[in-house]
Amino acid sequence: MPTPKARPHSSKPAELLRLKPGRDLVASTVEAERESCMKAMTPPPKRVVLDLTGVNQIDSLGITLILGIYKSCQKQGIPFSVEEAVPDLVRVFKLFSIPKLFPVLETSPHE
């Protein structure tokens, strides 16, 4: 189960934390992903990117997870963005007006 890799504890924050679940963010996976993400964010990094490579489906609990990560970052003044979202997920994010909260970048076409 690919999850964010936890950094060794140090007092110096990482420049960038790239969270990469690598699987759909649905009811059966969200709790494990939440725990993994929170561990990876200690100590707080300077920037957080949620990389959705390999994620094709997100349900309401997945949206809640993403918003929770965003709110955690916001409280600490950490910039947050989503990258590598497939077009269907970008449409879902737009339905919830999520791009008004933080940047959502669509998967770049591979040549």
WOCORMO-V231249 format. One record per residue. RES is the residue in three letters. NEAR is the number of other C-alpha atoms within 10 Angstrom. Layout:
RES|NEAR, RES|NEAR
//
This chain:
MET|9, PRO|9, THR|17, PRO|22, LYS|15, ALA|15, ARG|14, PRO|9, HIS|10, SER|9, SER|9, LYS|10, PRO|16, ALA|16, GLU|11, LEU|14, LEU|22, ARG|20, LEU|21, LYS|20, PRO|25, GLY|16, ARG|18, ASP|18, LEU|24, VAL|18, ALA|12, SER|11, THR|15, VAL|21, GLU|15, ALA|12, GLU|23, ARG|18, GLU|12, SER|17, CYS|23, MET|15, LYS|15, ALA|21, MET|23, THR|16, PRO|16, PRO|22, PRO|19, LYS|18, ARG|18, VAL|22, VAL|18, LEU|22, ASP|21, LEU|24, THR|16, GLY|14, VAL|18, ASN|15, GLN|15, ILE|21, ASP|14, SER|11, LEU|16, GLY|21, ILE|18, THR|14, LEU|20, ILE|20, LEU|15, GLY|13, ILE|18, TYR|21, LYS|15, SER|16, CYS|19, GLN|12, LYS|8, GLN|11, GLY|12, ILE|15, PRO|16, PHE|22, SER|18, VAL|21, GLU|19, GLU|19, ALA|22, VAL|18, PRO|13, ASP|13, LEU|18, VAL|19, ARG|13, VAL|15, PHE|17, LYS|13, LEU|10, PHE|10, SER|11, ILE|16, PRO|15, LYS|10, LEU|12, PHE|14, PRO|14, VAL|22, LEU|17, GLU|17, THR|15, SER|10, PRO|6, HIS|4, GLU|3
//
